[in-house]
Amino acid sequence: MVELNVFRDIYFHDSILEGINYLENENKLILEIELCNWKQKWFNSDESEMRMGHLVFRNVIDYEIDPHSMVDSNEVLEIEVNKIDKKYYLTKLVLTLEDDVMIIKIKASDVEWIWL
């Protein structure tokens, strides 16, 4: 992943997943996230505590959502990234889901954070 350091540089825990959009013709998966800006190392008190952004996965070859459920302001509990081969990584997100958890697995070669 070209921007793999996005997971090192941005602290996603407790941030809110607001939406998922898969662009099949572009092999792109976009996660709309309300980021806990106040938890970031660069945060300054003049900024908004929460900020919207997109976590954009490119060259997506597969993704799974378990259980397959509507996204409804799910909190990010954990993100894990593992290399699959020379080009692709598997990113696993664990999110809250009422009395359970939702797991999203994404196989892609690139990911980037874009502020809105």
Backbone as CSV, one residue per row, in Angstrom:
resi,resn,N_x,N_y,N_z,CA_x,CA_y,CA_z,C_x,C_y,C_z
1,MET,0.845,-1.170,0.000,0.000,0.000,0.000,0.891,1.234,0.000
2,VAL,0.666,2.060,-0.938,1.474,3.262,-1.058,1.363,4.121,0.193
3,GLU,0.165,4.274,0.710,-0.069,5.118,1.883,-0.331,4.271,3.128
4,LEU,0.359,3.134,3.243,0.142,2.247,4.378,0.371,2.963,5.699
5,ASN,1.245,3.953,5.718,1.514,4.688,6.951,0.294,5.448,7.458
6,VAL,-0.784,5.501,6.687,-2.014,6.140,7.147,-2.480,5.477,8.447
7,PHE,-2.260,4.176,8.597,-2.677,3.472,9.806,-1.705,3.679,10.956
8,ARG,-0.498,4.080,10.643,0.476,4.418,11.673,0.305,5.868,12.122
9,ASP,-0.026,6.735,11.188,-0.072,8.169,11.462,-1.416,8.667,11.985
10,ILE,-2.477,7.928,11.716,-3.821,8.353,12.135,-4.373,7.329,13.114
11,TYR,-4.897,7.806,14.222,-5.475,6.960,15.258,-6.982,6.889,15.025
12,PHE,-7.462,5.726,14.591,-8.859,5.569,14.196,-9.771,5.064,15.318
13,HIS,-9.210,4.547,16.401,-10.027,3.964,17.469,-11.076,4.971,17.961
14,ASP,-12.308,4.498,18.126,-13.466,5.288,18.572,-14.022,6.237,17.510
15,SER,-13.379,6.316,16.346,-13.938,7.120,15.259,-15.179,6.403,14.732
16,ILE,-16.005,7.106,13.978,-17.315,6.590,13.573,-17.367,6.338,12.068
17,LEU,-17.713,5.092,11.699,-17.937,4.762,10.290,-19.359,5.178,9.942
18,GLU,-19.486,6.120,9.018,-20.800,6.663,8.641,-21.328,6.087,7.331
19,GLY,-20.448,5.547,6.490,-20.914,5.016,5.218,-19.838,4.243,4.485
20,ILE,-20.294,3.382,3.580,-19.414,2.590,2.720,-19.925,2.725,1.302
21,ASN,-19.007,2.977,0.374,-19.394,3.100,-1.030,-18.370,2.344,-1.879
22,TYR,-18.829,1.324,-2.598,-17.951,0.570,-3.487,-18.194,1.006,-4.923
23,LEU,-17.140,1.475,-5.571,-17.208,1.880,-6.975,-16.616,0.748,-7.807
24,GLU,-17.488,-0.147,-8.245,-17.064,-1.370,-8.912,-16.236,-1.108,-10.165
25,ASN,-16.655,-0.145,-10.977,-15.934,0.128,-12.233,-14.550,0.727,-11.990
26,GLU,-14.283,1.210,-10.763,-12.967,1.771,-10.425,-12.194,0.886,-9.449
27,ASN,-12.803,-0.227,-9.016,-12.199,-1.091,-7.986,-11.770,-0.280,-6.780
28,LYS,-12.681,0.576,-6.324,-12.390,1.490,-5.228,-13.464,1.345,-4.143
29,LEU,-13.017,1.258,-2.891,-13.916,1.194,-1.748,-13.650,2.419,-0.880
30,ILE,-14.708,3.158,-0.581,-14.577,4.395,0.196,-15.323,4.232,1.512
31,LEU,-14.604,4.417,2.615,-15.209,4.406,3.935,-15.301,5.848,4.409
32,GLU,-16.521,6.300,4.695,-16.736,7.653,5.186,-16.652,7.605,6.713
33,ILE,-15.673,8.330,7.267,-15.384,8.233,8.692,-15.390,9.610,9.342
34,GLU,-16.059,9.679,10.494,-15.965,10.866,11.333,-14.838,10.583,12.328
35,LEU,-13.692,11.185,12.074,-12.467,10.906,12.813,-12.426,11.665,14.135
36,CYS,-11.990,10.983,15.176,-11.748,11.645,16.469,-10.481,12.482,16.326
37,ASN,-10.651,13.681,15.834,-9.520,14.562,15.581,-8.780,14.889,16.876
38,TRP,-9.508,14.976,17.978,-8.901,15.330,19.256,-7.945,14.257,19.779
39,LYS,-7.991,13.048,19.198,-7.080,11.975,19.614,-5.794,11.934,18.780
40,GLN,-5.691,12.816,17.781,-4.530,12.797,16.897,-3.369,13.575,17.518
41,LYS,-2.146,13.130,17.224,-0.967,13.772,17.818,-0.804,15.219,17.357
42,TRP,-1.366,15.564,16.207,-1.232,16.930,15.685,-2.358,17.864,16.139
43,PHE,-3.344,17.335,16.879,-4.521,18.123,17.248,-4.132,19.369,18.033
44,ASN,-4.827,20.459,17.692,-4.668,21.688,18.465,-6.064,22.171,18.822
45,SER,-6.181,22.789,19.968,-7.496,23.104,20.550,-8.336,24.067,19.711
46,ASP,-7.744,24.701,18.703,-8.497,25.587,17.818,-9.265,24.812,16.749
47,GLU,-8.959,23.535,16.592,-9.586,22.707,15.563,-10.849,22.034,16.102
48,SER,-11.666,21.556,15.186,-12.848,20.783,15.545,-12.397,19.451,16.145
49,GLU,-13.099,18.982,17.175,-12.736,17.719,17.817,-13.015,16.511,16.934
50,MET,-13.994,16.617,16.039,-14.338,15.547,15.109,-14.245,16.113,13.692
51,ARG,-13.679,15.325,12.757,-13.566,15.772,11.361,-13.906,14.625,10.428
52,MET,-14.621,14.950,9.366,-14.997,13.950,8.366,-13.864,13.747,7.366
53,GLY,-13.767,12.506,6.912,-12.800,12.178,5.882,-13.155,10.855,5.241
54,HIS,-12.439,10.530,4.184,-12.638,9.259,3.484,-11.366,8.432,3.578
55,LEU,-11.530,7.177,3.924,-10.468,6.195,3.834,-10.718,5.487,2.507
56,VAL,-9.858,5.748,1.530,-10.082,5.289,0.156,-9.126,4.135,-0.156
57,PHE,-9.703,2.965,-0.437,-8.932,1.793,-0.837,-9.011,1.682,-2.354
58,ARG,-7.849,1.555,-2.993,-7.794,1.435,-4.450,-7.292,0.047,-4.845
59,ASN,-7.580,-0.323,-6.085,-7.211,-1.647,-6.594,-7.755,-2.741,-5.673
60,VAL,-9.015,-2.610,-5.314,-9.680,-3.574,-4.432,-9.972,-4.842,-5.228
61,ILE,-9.488,-5.968,-4.710,-9.773,-7.242,-5.390,-10.846,-8.036,-4.655
62,ASP,-11.119,-7.667,-3.395,-12.171,-8.347,-2.651,-12.453,-7.556,-1.372
63,TYR,-13.701,-7.622,-0.920,-14.037,-7.105,0.401,-15.234,-7.869,0.945
64,GLU,-15.285,-7.996,2.267,-16.360,-8.717,2.943,-16.840,-7.893,4.129
65,ILE,-18.128,-7.960,4.394,-18.707,-7.342,5.580,-19.460,-8.445,6.315
66,ASP,-19.096,-8.687,7.572,-19.713,-9.761,8.342,-20.093,-9.263,9.735
67,PRO,-21.341,-9.333,10.133,-22.454,-9.726,9.281,-22.773,-8.618,8.286
68,HIS,-23.372,-9.005,7.170,-23.726,-8.010,6.153,-24.879,-7.183,6.711
69,SER,-24.563,-5.984,7.132,-25.522,-5.145,7.841,-25.384,-3.704,7.360
70,MET,-26.412,-2.928,7.583,-26.350,-1.503,7.253,-25.379,-0.818,8.199
71,VAL,-24.592,0.090,7.662,-23.702,0.906,8.483,-24.558,1.939,9.195
72,ASP,-24.372,2.026,10.504,-25.192,2.938,11.296,-24.347,3.539,12.421
73,SER,-23.461,4.436,12.045,-22.592,5.103,13.019,-21.861,4.097,13.904
74,ASN,-21.174,3.156,13.260,-20.424,2.120,13.972,-19.058,2.655,14.399
75,GLU,-18.689,2.407,15.662,-17.397,2.859,16.164,-16.301,1.892,15.759
76,VAL,-15.140,2.444,15.411,-13.973,1.641,15.080,-13.333,1.167,16.383
77,LEU,-13.211,-0.145,16.518,-12.569,-0.726,17.699,-11.122,-1.099,17.431
78,GLU,-10.877,-1.584,16.207,-9.542,-2.091,15.894,-9.331,-2.108,14.389
79,ILE,-8.086,-1.876,13.976,-7.701,-2.032,12.566,-6.411,-2.840,12.546
80,GLU,-6.410,-3.861,11.690,-5.245,-4.734,11.547,-4.907,-4.821,10.056
81,VAL,-3.623,-4.727,9.728,-3.193,-4.792,8.330,-2.131,-5.882,8.189
82,ASN,-2.328,-6.767,7.196,-1.368,-7.837,6.923,-1.073,-7.902,5.433
83,LYS,0.182,-8.124,5.114,0.596,-8.262,3.726,0.174,-9.638,3.208
84,ILE,-0.436,-9.645,2.014,-0.863,-10.905,1.393,0.230,-11.410,0.448
85,ASP,0.722,-10.514,-0.394,1.782,-10.835,-1.351,2.546,-9.553,-1.657
86,LYS,3.287,-9.527,-2.751,4.109,-8.357,-3.085,3.288,-7.088,-3.293
87,LYS,2.048,-7.236,-3.747,1.255,-6.069,-4.125,0.088,-5.771,-3.181
88,TYR,-0.518,-6.803,-2.606,-1.780,-6.606,-1.888,-1.662,-6.804,-0.379
89,TYR,-2.537,-6.083,0.319,-2.665,-6.161,1.770,-4.107,-6.496,2.130
90,LEU,-4.262,-7.129,3.278,-5.583,-7.375,3.829,-5.751,-6.456,5.033
91,THR,-6.741,-5.586,4.968,-7.060,-4.691,6.072,-8.334,-5.195,6.721
92,LYS,-8.276,-5.389,8.036,-9.427,-5.874,8.797,-9.835,-4.792,9.791
93,LEU,-11.093,-4.362,9.701,-11.645,-3.387,10.631,-12.673,-4.080,11.510
94,VAL,-12.583,-3.855,12.797,-13.569,-4.372,13.743,-14.336,-3.163,14.266
95,LEU,-15.677,-3.235,14.133,-16.534,-2.109,14.507,-17.651,-2.573,15.441
96,THR,-18.219,-1.632,16.180,-19.354,-1.955,17.039,-20.581,-2.244,16.186
97,LEU,-21.449,-3.102,16.717,-22.718,-3.429,16.059,-23.693,-3.859,17.143
98,GLU,-24.449,-2.921,17.688,-25.398,-3.182,18.779,-24.765,-4.072,19.837
99,ASP,-25.182,-5.342,19.931,-24.650,-6.254,20.947,-23.527,-7.138,20.422
100,ASP,-22.970,-6.809,19.278,-21.982,-7.661,18.626,-20.938,-6.776,17.955
101,VAL,-20.164,-7.354,17.058,-19.206,-6.580,16.263,-19.425,-6.856,14.785
102,MET,-19.028,-5.890,13.977,-19.033,-6.020,12.525,-17.564,-6.089,12.108
103,ILE,-17.263,-6.978,11.178,-15.899,-7.094,10.666,-15.924,-6.808,9.178
104,ILE,-15.066,-5.893,8.767,-14.907,-5.573,7.348,-13.489,-5.965,6.954
105,LYS,-13.367,-6.796,5.916,-12.063,-7.210,5.402,-11.928,-6.686,3.980
106,ILE,-10.808,-6.031,3.714,-10.584,-5.414,2.405,-9.228,-5.848,1.874
107,LYS,-9.226,-6.409,0.657,-7.974,-6.751,-0.016,-7.750,-5.693,-1.085
108,ALA,-6.671,-4.939,-0.936,-6.383,-3.836,-1.861,-4.878,-3.572,-1.869
109,SER,-4.437,-2.832,-2.874,-3.005,-2.522,-2.978,-2.666,-1.128,-2.478
110,ASP,-3.680,-0.288,-2.239,-3.396,1.101,-1.890,-4.509,1.646,-1.008
111,VAL,-4.144,2.483,-0.064,-5.136,3.151,0.779,-4.644,4.559,1.086
112,GLU,-5.606,5.479,1.185,-5.264,6.881,1.410,-6.359,7.537,2.259
113,TRP,-5.967,8.451,3.136,-6.916,9.246,3.908,-7.098,10.586,3.207
114,ILE,-8.352,10.982,2.987,-8.655,12.264,2.332,-9.588,13.043,3.245
115,TRP,-9.170,14.236,3.666,-10.019,15.106,4.490,-11.148,15.673,3.647
116,LEU,-12.310,15.819,4.235,-13.437,16.441,3.542,-13.599,17.866,4.037
